Amino acid sequence: MTMTKTDFILQLQGLIAGIQKHYAGQTLHFAGQNVTSAALVTLFQAAIDASNAAKAAATQRATAVATATTAMQQARPMAKGFMAMVLAASGSDTATLSDFELKPHKVTEPSPEVKAAAAVKAVATRKALGTKGSQQKRAAKKALAAQPAEATVPASPAVTAPKA
């Protein structure tokens, strides 16, 4: 069974308490070497202190990251609005925009293939919907206005009896 960091720190604290109670001021011989009880306590306490410092640093880092995230979320809308204002005011003046670390908006020109596809689509749409240009609309409206009112109502188709 592997021991977690927390369990290991608790174990070290228990070892320190046991050394101070049973082996205080003695030199111990184990693992092929002689070690004083004070050296063991110092070694174990250094590990405990380092672990506690790491926990404190992790907590401090988490707090700092949360604070930074909140600050950036609050600043983002204002920065976005300010950048839009500077871009609108400066246009394509690269010298002014570079002072703000901004670049002018790129205007992309559609490729000839895209333009050709758009023209084909426009013709198909116009044909499908029956839309006309402004001149044709004007002529059609004049023709409708010139016709008598009763002629504009379409006649109902004649109903024929089914053949038997």
C-alpha positions as CSV (number, residue, x, y, z in Angstrom):
1,M,0.0,0.0,0.0
2,T,1.4,3.4,-0.9
3,M,1.2,6.3,1.5
4,T,-0.2,9.7,0.6
5,K,1.8,12.8,1.3
6,T,-0.6,13.7,4.1
7,D,-0.2,10.3,5.6
8,F,3.6,10.5,5.3
9,I,3.6,13.9,7.1
10,L,1.5,12.5,9.9
11,Q,3.9,9.5,10.1
12,L,6.9,11.9,10.3
13,Q,5.2,13.9,13.1
14,G,4.6,10.6,15.0
15,L,8.3,9.6,14.5
16,I,9.5,12.9,15.9
17,A,7.2,12.5,19.0
18,G,8.5,8.9,19.5
19,I,12.2,9.9,19.0
20,Q,11.8,12.7,21.6
21,K,10.1,10.4,24.0
22,H,12.2,7.3,23.7
23,Y,15.5,8.2,22.0
24,A,16.3,11.8,23.0
25,G,20.0,12.5,23.0
26,Q,21.0,9.1,21.7
27,T,23.0,8.0,18.7
28,L,21.1,5.3,16.8
29,H,22.6,2.7,14.4
30,F,20.4,1.6,11.5
31,A,20.7,1.3,7.7
32,G,24.4,0.8,8.1
33,Q,25.1,4.2,9.7
34,N,25.1,6.0,13.0
35,V,22.6,8.9,13.3
36,T,21.9,11.1,16.2
37,S,18.3,11.5,17.3
38,A,18.6,15.3,16.9
39,A,19.7,14.8,13.3
40,L,16.7,12.6,12.6
41,V,14.3,15.1,14.2
42,T,15.9,17.9,12.1
43,L,15.6,15.9,8.9
44,F,12.0,14.9,9.5
45,Q,11.0,18.4,10.6
46,A,12.6,19.9,7.4
47,A,10.4,17.6,5.3
48,I,7.3,18.6,7.3
49,D,8.1,22.3,7.0
50,A,8.8,22.0,3.2
51,S,5.4,20.2,2.7
52,N,3.6,22.9,4.7
53,A,5.4,25.6,2.7
54,A,4.4,23.9,-0.6
55,K,0.7,23.8,0.6
56,A,0.8,27.4,1.5
57,A,2.4,28.3,-1.8
58,A,-0.3,26.3,-3.7
59,T,-3.1,28.0,-1.8
60,Q,-1.5,31.4,-2.4
61,R,-1.1,30.6,-6.1
62,A,-4.7,29.4,-6.4
63,T,-5.8,32.7,-4.7
64,A,-3.6,34.7,-7.1
65,V,-4.9,32.9,-10.1
66,A,-8.5,33.5,-9.1
67,T,-7.9,37.2,-8.4
68,A,-6.2,37.5,-11.8
69,T,-9.0,35.7,-13.6
70,T,-11.6,38.0,-12.0
71,A,-9.6,41.1,-12.8
72,M,-9.3,40.1,-16.4
73,Q,-13.0,39.2,-16.7
74,Q,-13.8,42.7,-15.4
75,A,-11.4,44.5,-17.7
76,R,-12.2,42.5,-20.9
77,P,-15.4,44.4,-21.9
78,M,-13.9,47.8,-21.3
79,A,-10.8,46.9,-23.2
80,K,-12.9,45.6,-26.1
81,G,-14.9,48.8,-26.2
82,F,-11.9,51.0,-25.9
83,M,-10.1,49.1,-28.7
84,A,-13.2,49.5,-31.0
85,M,-13.2,53.3,-30.2
86,V,-9.5,53.6,-31.0
87,L,-9.8,51.6,-34.2
88,A,-12.8,53.8,-35.3
89,A,-11.0,57.0,-34.4
90,S,-7.7,56.1,-36.0
91,G,-8.9,54.2,-39.0
92,S,-5.8,52.8,-40.8
93,D,-3.2,55.1,-39.2
94,T,-0.7,52.4,-38.3
95,A,1.5,54.8,-36.3
96,T,-1.3,55.7,-33.9
97,L,-2.6,52.1,-33.8
98,S,0.9,50.8,-33.0
99,D,1.0,53.0,-29.9
100,F,-1.9,51.0,-28.6
101,E,-0.5,47.6,-29.9
102,L,-3.4,47.4,-32.4
103,K,-3.5,46.6,-36.1
104,P,-6.0,48.0,-38.6
105,H,-8.8,45.7,-39.6
106,K,-7.9,43.5,-42.6
107,V,-10.2,43.9,-45.6
108,T,-10.2,40.6,-47.5
109,E,-11.0,40.6,-51.1
110,P,-13.1,37.5,-52.2
111,S,-11.4,35.2,-54.7
112,P,-12.7,35.1,-58.3
113,E,-14.1,31.6,-57.6
114,V,-16.2,33.0,-54.6
115,K,-17.4,35.9,-56.7
116,A,-18.5,33.6,-59.6
117,A,-20.3,31.3,-57.1
118,A,-22.1,34.3,-55.6
119,A,-23.2,35.5,-59.0
120,V,-24.6,32.1,-60.0
121,K,-26.4,31.9,-56.6
122,A,-27.9,35.4,-57.1
123,V,-29.2,34.5,-60.6
124,A,-30.7,31.3,-59.3
125,T,-32.3,33.1,-56.3
126,R,-33.7,35.8,-58.6
127,K,-35.1,33.2,-61.0
128,A,-36.6,31.1,-58.1
129,L,-38.2,34.0,-56.3
130,G,-39.3,35.9,-59.4
131,T,-37.8,39.2,-58.2
132,K,-37.2,41.9,-60.6
133,G,-34.9,44.9,-60.8
134,S,-36.1,48.4,-59.9
135,Q,-37.0,49.3,-63.6
136,Q,-39.0,46.1,-64.0
137,K,-40.8,46.7,-60.7
138,R,-41.7,50.2,-61.7
139,A,-43.0,49.1,-65.1
140,A,-45.1,46.3,-63.5
141,K,-46.6,48.7,-61.0
142,K,-47.6,51.2,-63.8
143,A,-49.2,48.3,-65.8
144,L,-51.2,47.2,-62.7
145,A,-52.3,50.8,-62.0
146,A,-53.5,51.3,-65.6
147,Q,-55.8,48.2,-65.6
148,P,-59.4,48.5,-64.4
149,A,-60.0,47.3,-60.8
150,E,-62.3,44.3,-61.8
151,A,-59.7,42.9,-64.2
152,T,-57.2,42.5,-61.4
153,V,-59.4,39.9,-59.7
154,P,-58.6,36.5,-61.2
155,A,-61.5,34.5,-62.5
156,S,-62.1,31.2,-60.8
157,P,-61.5,28.2,-62.9
158,A,-64.5,26.4,-64.3
159,V,-65.5,23.3,-62.4
160,T,-66.1,20.3,-64.7
161,A,-68.1,17.3,-63.7
162,P,-66.2,14.0,-63.5
163,K,-66.8,11.8,-66.5
164,A,-68.6,8.5,-65.7
